[in-house]
Amino acid sequence: MNCRHCKKPLTHTFLDLGVAPPSNAYLTAEQLTQPETKFPLKLFVCDQCWLVQTEDVTAADNLFTHDYAYFSSVSQSWLMHAERYCQQITQRLQLDQTSLVVEVAANDGYLLKNFVAASIPCLGVEPTDSTAAHAEKLGIPIIREFFGQSLAQELVEKGKQADLIIGNNVYAHVPDINDFTSGLKTLLKNEGTITLEFPHLMQLIQHRQFDTVYHEHFSYLSLITVSQIFDKAGLRIFDVETLSTHGGSLRIYACHDFDKRSTQIAVNRLLEEEETFGLSTLHTYTGFQRYAEQIKQALIDFLIEQKRLNKSVIAYGAAAKGNTLLNYAGITTDLLPFVVDAAASKQGKFLPGSHIPILAPDQITKRQPDFVLILPWNIAEEVMQQQSHIQHWGGHFVTVIPELKISS
């Protein structure tokens, strides 16, 4: 296998989580008796451009199907994050009724609805039928295709070039990252701006977030690597912000390489920080596997101990990261009888691989478990506030990343 960016042969393993089904391939009761598709979940690191990437085993259309069940609007904290961004970027770029905003991976319209409300023209690109339909109901025009150079060229020929291109948590999901980046350049007006948000590889390593690894994430990104990819495409990153979302993310601001805007000091500062951390040193990557193994063992030991003590444990959040963790640890219903989730689209289904049933959150009050294992640890504070009533019967919250922690 060769690097998806620089084409160098890959020989160094970053992480091997065995074999697992796609993390968002939730199952119906009927599907439980049918064969389940699974793929190796293994990451390599390129020792030339430092792109961390999944093994070539599956294609995007096998992952992002018409009934893909991730709806961004389920999380209130994420909605607030999107709203704040829209207000800030509108002011920063002076967007108005003459502008065009394009969001790639518009999902259910969680973000673009803010531009609709402000009467700023917008367009969403979203290949998943279930979420695209929800966005269209909010008055957002949607193109139901995967984004790349070909679609960008089609839009330009129809007279659509963007003043602002937004991509939140899509860049890591792209199998052909060079083609996608070329598409961004093609679609961008001469003085336009690109903002992308993606989980920061440095945070993943530092905080042992191995559960954010899944087939849908083809790439794991640092500023060092993204700067190289953008530079090759004729784009330049002129500003960067660090965000707390998804356990630690970057928001990059980019423009054409001929744009007159100066590069902010934050860019060079973060590049230096990544170098100091070791993101261009092979040992930083090859030593990561042991952390995943330690966390896996801690979770297994905890669940077995609670079962021995006749204590009940259920999980909150049928999230992709939870599926990675549970499948890697081999957890099934004998140790974790069910998981609750606020997304109605997931309720009544089963987690891929583990086949743990997904129920509505009101089951927490009905069952009164001793422990609630929060799988999407990135919204743990939000969940603890919403479900704080478990204290009434002496219940506790549990998270396992970066280490097992029990909270009241």
N, C-alpha and C positions, 0 to 999 in steps of 0.2 A: 504494500500500500504506500502511496505517495502523499505528501502533504497537500492539502486542498488549496493552499495558497501558493507556496513557492515550488511545489512539485518534488521536493527532496524525498528520497525514500525514508520511511519511518521505521526505526529500530528500537525505540525506547518506550516502554510501557509506563504510563503515569498511574493508572488505576485499573484493576480488573475486578468487576463485581459479579462475575459469573454469567449466567443466562437468565433473562427475564423477558416478560412480555412488554410491549409499549406501555408506558406508565399511565397514559390516559385512555387505555382501551378497556373501559369499564364494561362489565358483562351483565347481560340479562339472565334471569333464572333459566331460560331455555338454553342459553349458551354454555351453562355450567357442564352440560353433558357432552359438549362438542370439543374437539381438539383445540388447544389454545396455541396461537403462534407466539414463539419466543425467539429472541435473538441474543447473541453475545453482547454484553454491556462492558466494553473495554475501551479505554482511552490511551492514545499515544501522544507523545510530545515531539514536536519537530525541533531539532537542535540547531536549526538555522534561523527560522523566523519566530520560534517559540509558540506557535499555534498548538493548543491542545485540542484534540479532535477524536471523535468516536471512530471505531473501526467501521470500514465500509461493509455494512450488512443489510441495510434496508433503505428504501426510498421514502421521500417525504409523503407521497400519496398513500403509502401504507400506514402512515402515522396520523396525518391530519385529514381524517375522513369526514363525511358529511354530517355525522352525528358526534363529532369531537365535542367533549363535554365541559371544556374550560370556559367559564363565563367570568370576565373580569369584574363585573359589577357586583359580584357577591360580597367582596371585601369593601367595607366602608372606608377603611384607611386608604385603600388604593384609589377609590373614587376621589377622596379629598386630595390625594397626591396629584392626580390628573388635573383636578380643577385648579389647584395652585399653579401648576405648570402652565396651563392655558392662559391664566391671567398674566403671569410673568412674561411668557414669550410673546404674547400679543403686545404688551407694552414695550418690550425690548426691541422688537422688529417693526413696531408701528403697523401692525396688520389691520386691515379695514375691509370694506365691502369690495374693493378692487383686487384683493389678494386671493391666492388659492393655496389652501392647506391640504396636503395629501398625507394620510396616515397609512403606512404599510402594516398589515396585521391589525386592522381596526377592531377586531373582535366584535363585541356586542354593542359598540358605540359609546362605551364608557367615557372616552376622551373627546371624540369629535362632537358629541352633543353640546359641549361647552362652546364650540365655535358656531354651531347652528344657533344657539341661544344668543350669540353676539352678532348674528347676521354676517358672519365671515364665511365666504364660500369654501366648501371642503369636499373631499372625496376620500372614500375608504377603499382599501384593497384588502379583501378577506375571502380566502378560498373555502372556508368552512360554512356550509349551508346554515347550520343551526344558529350560529352566532351572527352571521351576516343578516339573516332574516330579522333578528332582534334589532340590529342597527338600523335597518331600513324602516322599521316601524317608528323610529325616532326621527325620521326625515333625513337620514344620511344617505346620499348616493353611494352605492357599493359596487365594486367590480369583483366578481367571484372568481378570482384567478390567483395563482402564485406570482409573486413579483420577481422580475428580473429584467435583463436588458431588452428582451423582446417586447414585453408589455410596456416598458418605459418608452420605447420607440413608437409603439402604437399610440400612446397618449400624446406624445409630442406631435405626431402627424395629425392628430385631431385638435391641435391647438392648445393642449393642456400642458403647461409647465408650471412647476410649483415654486412659490415664494418660500414655503416651508415644507419640508418632508420630515415626518415624524416616524420613528420606529422604536416602540417600547417593547423590549423583551422579544424581539423577532430576530435580531442579528445572529444570535446563537443558534436559532432554529433553521438556518439556511444551509442546505447541502452544498451549493455552489456559491461560496462567499465572494469569489471574484466577480461572477456574473451579476450577483445581487448589487455589489458595490458599483459596478459599471452602470447598472440601471439607475442608481441614485444620481450619478453624475449626469446621465442623459436627461433625466426628468427635471433636474434643477435649473432654475433660471440663472442667468449670469451673476446676479447679486443675491441669489437665494441662499437659504440656510438649511442644513440638515441637523437634526438632533436625534441621536440614538441613545437609548438606555439599555444596558445589559449588565448581568451579574459580573462582578469584578473577580477575576481569577485569583488575585492576591488575597482577597477576603476568603474565598473558598478554601485556599490552602491554609491560611492563618487560623481560621476558625473551624477547620476540619469538616466543612460542609459537603461531604462526599455524597449526601443524599440528593443534592441538586444535579447530580449526574443522571441523565436518562436519554433514551434514544432520540427523543425530540430535540435535544440539545446536541447539535452536530459539532459545535465549537465552544471553547471556554477561553475567555478573552481578557487580555491585558492591554493597556494603552500602548505598550511597546509593540505588540503585534498589530493592533488595529491601525496604528500610525503608518506602519509599513504597507498594509493592504490599501489604505486610503491614498497614500502617496503614489502607489503604482497605478491607481485608477485616475490620477489627476485631481485628487481632492486633498484638502489640508485641514487638519484639526486645529482650530484656533482658540478653543476654550474647553475646559473640562470641569465637571463638578463631581464630588463624591456624594453618594446618596445612601440612606439607610435601608432603602427598599430591597427586598429579596435577600436580606442578610448582608448587604453591602454591594452597591452597584455604582457604575459610572454613567454619567450623562455627558456625552461628547457633543460639541458644536463644530460643524464642519462647513466648508465652502469650497468653491473651485480654487485650484492652486493659483489662479491669476487674480483672485479677489484682493482688494486693497486693505482689507481689515488686518490688523496686526495680531500676531499670536500672543495670547495672554501668558503671563508668568506661571499660571497654574499648570499649564501643559508640561513645561520643562521640569517643574517641581515634582510632578507626579511621576514623570519618566525616571527622574533620579531616585525617587523613593522605591520604585519597582526594581531598579537596578540594585539598590542597597539591600532590598529584601531577598534578592537572588533569583528574579524571574528570567534572567539570562544565564543561569547556572544550572546544569543538569541535575545535580544532587538535590536541589529543591523539589524537583518533580519525582525523582525515583524513590525518595524516602517517604512519600505520602501514603502508600498502601497500608502501612502498619497502623495508622490512625483509624482508618475505616475498620480494620479488624478488631481493634480495641473497643470501639463504640458498639459494634455488632455484638461482641461477647457480653458487654455490660447490659445491653437490652435483654438478651436471652436470659442472663442470670437473674435480672430483676423480675421478669415475667414468670419464670419458673419458681422463684422464691415466693411471689405473691400467691401463686396457685397452691403451693405447699402450705401456706398460711391460711388458705381458704378466703383470700381477699379478692375482690372483683376489680378488674382493669378493663376499661373500654378506651377507644381512641376518638379523638376529635380531628376532623378534617381529612376528607378523602382526596388528599393532595398528591400530585405526582411525586414530590420528594418523599412522602410517606410510603408510597408504593416501592420506590427504590430501596428504602430502608428495610421494609418488611420482607420483600423478596430476597434481598441479600442475606438477611438474618434467618430466612426460612420460617417466618412466623405465620401461623394460620389460626383458625378459629379455636383450636384447643387452648391457646394461650391468650387470644384476643377475640372475644366472641362477636363484636360488632364495632363499627365506626359510625359516628354521626357527622353529618355535613349539612350546611345551610342551603346548598344548591339543590333546588327541587329536581334538576335534570339528573342528579346522581342518586337521589333517594330511590330505594327499591332495587338498585343494581348491586353489583358485587365488585370488589377490588380485583384488578387483574393479578393473576398469579396466586395470591393468597386466598381468593374467593371469600373474603370477609364481607358480610352484608353491610350495606350503607343505609342507615336509618336517619330519621329527622332528629334535630337537636333536643326535642322535648323528651326523648327517651332517657336523657341524662337525669331529669327530675323523676321520671317514672321508675328507673332502675336504681338510682342512688348508688353509683359505684364508689368504691374506696379510692380509686385512682382514675384520672382522666389523662391519657397520654396524648399530648398535643403534637401531632405530626407536622403541620406547617409552622415550625418554630418562628418563622419570620413575622407571624401575626400573633405570637403567644400572648403578648400583653393585651391585645384586643380580645382574644378568647377568654383570658382570665377575668377580664372586667365583665364580659357578657355572661359568663357562667360562674360568677363569684358565689352564687347561692349554694354551690357544693360544700361550702364551709359549714352550712347548717347541719349537715349530717357527718361532718368530719372528713369530707373528701379532700384529696390533694391533686395538684397538677404535676405532671411529669414531662420533662423534655430531655432529649438525649444528645443533642448537638449544641455545643462542641463536646459536652460530657453529660452523663446522666445527672439530672438535678430534680429534686422533689420540692415543690412549693405548696404552701397552704392556700 
